[in-house]
Amino acid sequence: MKIAITSTGNSPASTLDQRFGRCSWFVIYDTESGATEFIPNQHKNDEEGAGPAAVQLIASRKVTKIISGEFGEKVKSQLDSMRVQLIILKNPEITIDNIIKLLSH
């Protein structure tokens, strides 16, 4: 299973980005292989449509769950229709490494 995590940076020591569509990076974690991939969010500074553009990026990676601090209404309905589970984590201090450790237990 592939899980996307919003991140403030491109290393395991980076923290969870509380924004979905405007996060700095997406981390794609593969629970089967343990592989992680850091993808820059090219749409984070778009005037509008950052959320839906981020959904397309995530969908292209065959993700089934997304962990972030918050999701906009348009994005929620888009992801619901794609059967992607949204996990809201209100902990801006938690690192990507720690989230992955929690997922691998």
C-alpha positions in Angstrom: 0.0 0.0 0.0 1.2 3.5 -0.8 0.7 6.3 1.7 1.3 10.0 1.0 2.5 12.3 3.8 2.7 16.1 3.5 6.1 17.3 4.5 7.9 20.6 5.2 11.1 19.3 3.6 12.8 16.6 1.7 14.3 14.5 4.5 13.1 12.0 7.1 13.9 14.6 9.8 11.4 17.1 8.2 8.1 17.7 10.0 4.5 17.1 8.9 3.2 20.0 6.8 -0.2 21.0 8.1 -1.4 22.0 4.6 -2.3 19.5 1.9 -2.5 21.5 -1.4 0.1 24.0 -0.4 2.6 21.6 1.4 6.2 21.9 0.4 6.8 18.2 -0.3 4.9 14.9 -0.6 6.5 11.8 0.8 5.3 8.6 -0.8 5.8 5.7 1.6 5.4 2.1 0.3 4.4 -0.2 3.2 5.4 -3.3 1.3 8.9 -2.4 0.2 9.6 0.2 2.9 10.7 2.7 0.1 10.2 6.4 0.5 10.1 9.0 -2.3 10.2 12.7 -1.8 8.3 14.7 -4.4 8.3 18.5 -4.5 4.9 20.1 -4.7 5.1 22.2 -7.8 1.6 23.7 -7.2 2.2 25.1 -3.7 2.4 28.7 -4.9 -0.4 28.5 -7.5 -2.9 31.3 -7.2 -5.7 28.8 -7.2 -6.3 25.1 -7.8 -3.4 23.9 -5.7 -5.5 21.3 -3.9 -7.0 19.7 -7.0 -3.5 19.8 -8.7 -2.0 18.0 -5.7 -4.8 15.4 -5.9 -3.8 14.6 -9.5 -0.1 14.3 -8.5 -1.0 11.9 -5.6 -3.4 9.9 -7.8 -0.7 9.3 -10.3 1.3 7.5 -7.6 -1.5 5.1 -6.8 -1.8 6.3 -3.2 -4.6 4.8 -1.0 -4.1 7.0 2.2 -2.9 10.6 2.8 -1.7 12.0 6.1 -1.8 15.8 6.5 -2.9 18.4 9.0 -5.9 19.5 7.0 -7.7 19.1 3.7 -9.9 21.7 1.9 -13.5 20.9 1.0 -13.0 20.5 -2.7 -10.1 18.1 -2.1 -12.1 16.0 0.4 -14.8 15.3 -2.1 -12.3 14.6 -4.9 -10.4 12.1 -2.7 -13.6 10.5 -1.4 -14.7 9.8 -4.9 -11.3 8.1 -5.6 -11.6 6.1 -2.4 -8.5 7.6 -0.8 -8.5 7.6 3.0 -7.7 10.9 4.6 -5.9 10.9 7.9 -5.7 14.2 9.8 -2.8 14.5 12.2 -2.8 17.7 14.2 0.8 17.4 15.3 3.1 19.9 13.4 6.1 18.8 15.5 6.1 15.1 14.4 8.8 14.1 11.9 8.3 12.1 8.7 10.6 9.5 10.2 8.3 9.1 13.2 5.2 8.9 11.1 6.7 6.1 9.0 7.8 4.3 12.2 4.1 4.4 13.4 2.9 3.1 10.0 5.3 0.2 10.0 4.1 -1.3 13.3 
